Amino acid sequence: MGEMVKPRLAAMLLAIVIFVILLNTAYAAGSKLIFSDVDVKVGGKTSKNLNDGDTIDDEAEPGDTIEFRVEMRNNFTDAEDLEIEDITVEVTIEEIDDGDDLDEESNEFDLKADSDKRITLKFQVPIEVDEESFNIKIHAEGEDENGTDHEADMDLDLEVEKESHLLKITRAALSPAEVSCNRKNVQASTSVVNIGNEDEEDVSVQVLNPDLGIELKQAVEELTAEPNEDESKFSDVFTFSVPNDADAGSYPVIFRALYDDSRKKAEQSVTLTVSNCAASKAAAKGTAGTKEEGENVMVITPATGKTTAAVVQPSAPAGTAVTQESFLKSNAFVTGIIIAEVVAVIVGIVLVISLFRRRV
């Protein structure tokens, strides 16, 4: 009995495999949305006419820009005259960003029968990345006028290669970036990361400008070569003052990291602007001496020494007539007259009643 079951099971498995293959073949034959050309630009070099399963010719480095130029084709003939609509193309680089995918998707577009369209999608390789091969998936899909779905898929491989020794300055900033009268406590913020394949020991991080006498240094014992780990990074804030006798002008402040036994360096420059203190004071004085219209002003009366608050009212624009209403014609005056008349009538009535009672 057992010997009869084994051949049947094998036959069933074989039938399933054949069915899946035939199904995929039929699906592939049925899809009219195809890749007519795929080019990939890494850095400044382009790999052209790539096919499913190919490895991109040029290796990527940390921070490189990768550009995918994907040309899609509607393979329906003019006689069939079926448009494929709402087509999207998505490119995914798997697990390249600290284990996470990077993906980009095109806007939707339509393709008429027997026509092509090229779309471009761009990525940037993370600064902190492992040196290995990463799988790329390109997926396109759309729907024809009859409601039939059409899809196309392609797989590529991307090799990432790193230098043995390489540091990168990821932050270089001055606060403030411009000084004038107050030239103390300028802060220089810097961050350095090891993006090479080797651990770096005895790194020297520096902030320099010889003209201003700035020479700040910090020794870093080690920066490891493990991407996305705290031990591979260094950050600090240096503080310095600009000499009071420094001439006004623009000064390049150099942020530098020396490594690999000081044979290599990473470097960035940030401009520090020094302004003339006297000119800044004059500008500030001119601004402070102008009072805005409607601004509260404290007025001290010399005779009494009392302080009163006044408001500077805006002057009328040229050509605008300014009218002042007479008090005799004002609503307050008219109201006062009416009240006085009412009071007089009441007083008269009271007097009349009082005289009448006395006679009685």
C-alpha positions in Angstrom: 0.0 0.0 0.0 2.8 2.4 1.0 4.6 1.7 -2.2 1.6 2.8 -4.3 1.1 6.1 -2.3 4.7 7.3 -3.0 4.3 7.3 -6.9 0.9 9.0 -6.6 2.3 11.7 -4.3 5.3 12.3 -6.7 2.9 12.6 -9.6 0.7 15.1 -7.8 3.7 17.3 -6.9 4.9 17.1 -10.5 1.5 18.1 -11.7 1.4 21.1 -9.4 4.9 22.3 -10.5 3.9 21.9 -14.2 0.6 23.8 -13.5 2.5 26.7 -11.9 5.0 26.9 -14.7 2.2 26.9 -17.3 0.3 29.5 -15.3 3.3 31.9 -15.1 4.0 31.3 -18.8 0.4 32.1 -19.7 0.4 35.2 -17.5 3.7 36.5 -19.0 2.4 35.9 -22.5 -0.8 37.7 -21.6 0.8 40.9 -20.2 1.1 43.6 -22.8 3.0 46.0 -20.4 6.7 45.3 -20.9 10.1 46.8 -20.2 11.5 48.0 -23.5 14.7 49.4 -21.9 16.3 49.8 -18.5 19.4 51.9 -17.8 20.9 52.5 -14.4 23.3 55.4 -13.7 25.6 55.0 -10.6 27.7 58.1 -9.8 28.7 59.2 -13.2 28.6 55.9 -15.0 25.6 54.3 -16.8 24.8 50.6 -17.3 22.6 50.3 -20.4 20.1 47.7 -21.7 19.9 45.7 -18.5 17.8 42.5 -18.4 16.2 40.6 -15.6 18.8 39.0 -13.2 21.7 41.3 -14.3 24.2 42.9 -11.9 24.7 46.7 -12.4 28.1 47.2 -14.0 29.4 49.9 -11.6 29.7 49.6 -7.8 28.0 52.2 -5.7 29.7 54.0 -2.8 28.2 55.6 0.3 26.3 58.8 -0.6 26.2 58.0 -4.3 23.1 59.0 -6.4 21.5 56.1 -8.3 19.3 57.0 -11.3 16.9 54.4 -12.8 15.7 55.2 -16.3 12.9 52.7 -17.1 11.2 52.7 -20.5 7.8 51.0 -20.5 6.0 49.8 -23.7 2.3 49.0 -24.4 2.7 45.9 -26.6 -0.8 46.0 -28.0 -0.8 46.5 -31.8 -2.4 49.4 -33.5 -5.0 47.0 -34.8 -5.9 45.9 -31.3 -5.9 49.6 -30.3 -6.1 49.1 -26.5 -4.7 51.7 -24.1 -3.1 50.7 -20.8 -4.1 53.2 -18.1 -3.0 54.3 -14.6 0.5 52.8 -15.1 2.9 53.1 -12.1 6.6 52.0 -11.9 8.1 51.2 -8.5 11.8 50.6 -7.8 12.8 49.1 -4.4 16.3 48.6 -3.1 15.9 46.0 -0.4 17.4 46.3 3.1 20.0 48.9 2.1 19.1 51.5 4.8 20.1 49.8 8.1 17.9 46.8 7.2 15.1 48.9 5.7 14.1 49.2 2.1 14.4 52.3 -0.1 11.6 52.7 -2.6 10.4 55.3 -5.1 7.2 55.2 -7.3 6.4 57.1 -10.4 3.3 59.2 -11.0 0.5 57.4 -12.9 0.5 57.6 -16.7 -1.3 56.1 -19.7 0.2 54.4 -22.8 -1.6 54.1 -26.1 -1.2 50.9 -28.2 2.3 50.4 -29.7 3.8 53.3 -27.7 6.6 53.8 -25.2 7.3 56.1 -22.2 10.5 56.6 -20.2 10.4 57.5 -16.5 13.3 58.4 -14.2 13.5 57.5 -10.5 16.4 58.6 -8.2 17.9 57.3 -5.0 20.8 58.2 -2.7 22.8 55.5 -1.1 22.9 56.0 2.6 26.2 57.4 4.1 26.3 54.5 6.6 25.9 51.3 4.6 27.4 47.8 4.6 29.7 46.7 1.8 27.6 43.9 0.1 25.2 43.1 -2.7 21.6 44.4 -2.5 18.6 43.2 -4.5 16.6 45.6 -6.6 13.1 45.0 -7.7 11.4 46.9 -10.5 7.6 46.5 -10.7 5.2 48.1 -13.2 1.4 47.6 -13.4 -1.5 49.1 -15.2 -5.0 48.2 -16.5 -6.3 48.2 -20.1 -9.6 49.6 -21.3 -11.3 46.2 -20.9 -10.3 46.1 -17.2 -7.5 43.5 -17.6 -4.5 44.0 -15.4 -1.0 44.0 -16.9 2.2 43.7 -14.9 6.0 43.5 -15.5 8.8 42.7 -13.0 12.5 42.8 -13.1 15.3 41.9 -10.6 18.7 43.5 -10.5 21.7 43.4 -8.2 23.6 46.4 -6.9 27.1 46.0 -5.4 28.2 48.6 -2.7 31.9 49.1 -2.3 33.6 51.1 0.4 37.1 52.6 0.7 39.3 51.1 3.4 39.9 54.5 5.2 37.2 57.2 4.8 35.8 59.7 7.2 33.1 62.2 6.4 32.1 65.5 8.1 28.3 65.4 8.2 27.8 68.7 10.2 29.8 71.9 10.2 27.9 75.0 11.5 28.6 78.3 13.2 26.3 80.1 15.7 26.2 83.0 15.2 27.5 83.1 11.6 28.0 86.9 11.9 29.5 88.9 14.7 29.8 92.6 15.3 30.2 94.3 18.7 29.8 91.1 20.7 32.5 88.8 19.4 32.6 86.3 22.2 31.2 82.7 22.5 30.9 81.8 18.9 29.9 78.1 18.7 31.3 75.7 16.1 29.2 72.5 15.9 30.7 69.5 14.0 29.9 65.8 13.5 32.2 63.2 11.9 31.3 59.6 10.9 33.5 56.7 9.7 32.1 55.4 6.4 35.2 53.3 5.5 35.9 49.6 6.0 38.6 50.0 8.7 38.4 51.3 12.3 40.2 54.7 12.7 42.3 55.4 15.7 43.8 58.7 16.9 41.6 60.9 14.9 42.1 64.7 15.3 39.0 66.9 14.9 39.9 70.6 14.3 38.3 74.0 13.9 40.8 76.5 12.3 41.3 80.0 11.0 44.8 81.4 11.2 43.8 85.1 10.5 41.5 85.1 13.6 43.9 83.0 15.7 41.3 80.1 15.9 43.0 76.7 16.5 40.8 74.3 18.3 41.6 70.5 18.4 40.0 67.5 19.9 41.6 64.0 19.9 39.2 61.1 19.3 40.6 57.7 20.4 38.7 55.5 17.9 35.9 55.6 15.3 34.7 52.1 14.5 33.8 50.9 11.0 30.3 49.6 12.0 27.6 51.4 10.2 24.8 53.0 12.2 26.6 52.5 15.5 27.3 55.2 18.0 31.0 54.2 18.2 31.4 55.1 14.5 30.4 58.8 15.1 31.8 61.8 16.9 30.0 65.1 17.6 31.1 68.2 19.6 30.6 71.9 20.0 33.7 74.1 20.1 33.6 77.7 21.5 35.9 80.6 20.4 36.0 84.4 20.4 36.9 86.7 17.6 39.6 89.3 18.4 38.2 92.8 19.0 40.8 94.3 16.5 39.9 91.9 13.7 39.0 93.7 10.5 35.5 93.6 9.1 35.2 90.9 6.4 34.4 87.3 5.6 36.6 84.6 7.1 36.6 80.9 6.1 36.5 78.7 9.2 37.9 75.2 8.4 36.3 72.1 10.0 38.8 69.3 9.6 39.3 65.6 10.6 42.8 64.1 10.3 42.9 60.3 10.2 44.9 57.2 9.0 48.0 58.4 10.8 47.2 62.0 9.5 47.7 60.9 5.9 44.1 61.7 5.1 41.7 64.4 5.9 38.0 65.3 5.7 37.3 69.0 5.4 34.6 71.6 5.1 34.6 75.4 5.2 32.0 77.7 6.7 32.1 81.5 6.3 32.1 83.7 9.4 31.2 87.3 8.8 32.8 90.0 11.0 31.0 93.4 10.8 32.3 96.8 12.0 31.0 97.6 15.4 30.7 101.4 14.9 28.6 100.9 11.8 26.4 98.4 13.5 25.8 100.9 16.4 25.0 103.7 14.1 22.4 101.5 12.2 20.9 100.4 15.5 20.8 104.0 16.8 19.0 105.2 13.6 16.4 102.5 14.0 15.8 103.2 17.7 15.4 106.9 17.0 12.4 106.5 14.8 9.1 106.1 16.6 6.3 104.2 14.9 3.0 106.0 14.5 0.6 105.1 17.3 3.4 104.1 19.6 3.1 104.9 23.3 5.5 107.6 24.5 6.1 108.7 28.1 5.9 112.5 28.6 7.3 114.1 31.7 5.9 117.6 32.6 8.8 119.8 33.8 6.6 121.9 36.2 5.1 119.1 38.1 7.4 116.2 37.5 4.4 114.1 36.8 4.6 111.4 34.1 1.7 111.0 31.7 1.1 108.6 28.8 0.5 110.0 25.4 0.0 108.4 22.0 1.7 109.6 18.8 -1.1 109.7 16.3 -0.5 109.2 12.6 -0.4 112.4 10.6 -3.0 112.7 7.8 -1.7 111.8 4.4 -1.1 114.7 2.0 -4.3 115.8 0.2 -6.5 114.4 3.0 -8.9 116.8 4.7 -9.0 116.6 8.5 -12.3 117.7 10.1 -13.0 118.4 13.7 -16.7 118.4 14.9 -17.8 121.4 17.1 -18.8 120.4 20.7 -22.0 122.4 20.3 -23.0 120.1 17.4 -21.8 116.9 19.0 -24.1 114.2 20.3 -22.9 114.7 23.8 -24.0 118.4 23.9 -27.5 117.6 22.5 -28.0 114.7 25.1 -27.0 117.1 27.9 -29.6 119.7 26.8 -32.3 117.1 26.8 -31.4 115.8 30.3 -31.4 119.4 31.6 -34.8 120.1 30.2 -36.3 116.9 31.8 -34.8 117.8 35.2 -36.2 121.4 34.9 -39.7 120.1 34.2 -39.6 117.6 37.1 -38.4 120.4 39.5 -41.2 122.7 38.3 -43.8 120.0 38.9 -42.5 119.5 42.4 -42.6 123.2 43.2 -46.2 123.6 42.0 -47.4 120.6 44.1 -45.6 122.0 47.1 -47.2 125.5 46.8 -50.7 124.0 46.2 -50.4 121.9 49.5 -49.5 125.0 51.5 -52.6 126.9 50.4 -54.8 124.1 51.2 
